[in-house]
Amino acid sequence: MKTKNLALIVIVALVLILGGCGCAGYNGLVTQDEAVKNKWANVQSDYQRRADLIPNLVNTVKGEANFEQTTLQNVINARASATQIKVNAEDLTPEKLQQFQAAQGQLSAALGRLLAVSENYPNLRANDAFRGLQAQLEGTENRIKVSRNDFNAAVQDYNVKVRSFPMNLFSGVFGFRPKAGFQADAGSDKAPEVKF
């Protein structure tokens, strides 16, 4: 009889310990999942800020009568494409994040071409509105970089918790899966060639 009671007490104690660990682990995963969602919202907000600045930049550049229209059209098209791709924080798959990153990369490239071509237009470079917008875009690009780094750090913390023992036993049961972070753009591992 004493052996049965002892066995029952041990089983109940194990269930309580596992239940307590499961509850604490679940709450920790929820906290880190929410941190990832918050950091993702910050990334989207910074990209939206850039998208909101572009129409002002384009309108300022249009004031230069002979500015290259194809360059402007490429910026407009890239902005439209970049703002069409929406990635929900609940569904941060590597494929969707890669699509988002590719569209944003096309917009970055189009903006880079616009700013490079603007060097050929002294009146435009002297325009206070253009210089102000250019400075705002540079600041926004820095914000985007910081937001992406913060997002990647939050994803790393979350993924470590999801994949670490004993949480890996509970995370799958609770529906928590590893998330994807930003990767370097293709070809960014090669330094650009500078010719004089």
Order of alpha helices (4+ residues) and beta strands (2+ residues): alpha-alpha-alpha-alpha-alpha-alpha
